[in-house]
């Protein structure tokens, strides 16, 4: 039980790190997409 919980925590930390890196690298791309999406809707 303890071992499994520890693995889950490590997986969560790794996932968060990956998400942060992914968000930083795709921030500009996401901003462009969002701008296009908003201008498309209005």
Secondary structure, 3 states (H helix, E strand, C coil): CHHHHHHHHHHHHHHHHHHHHHHHHCHHHHHHHHHHHHHHHC
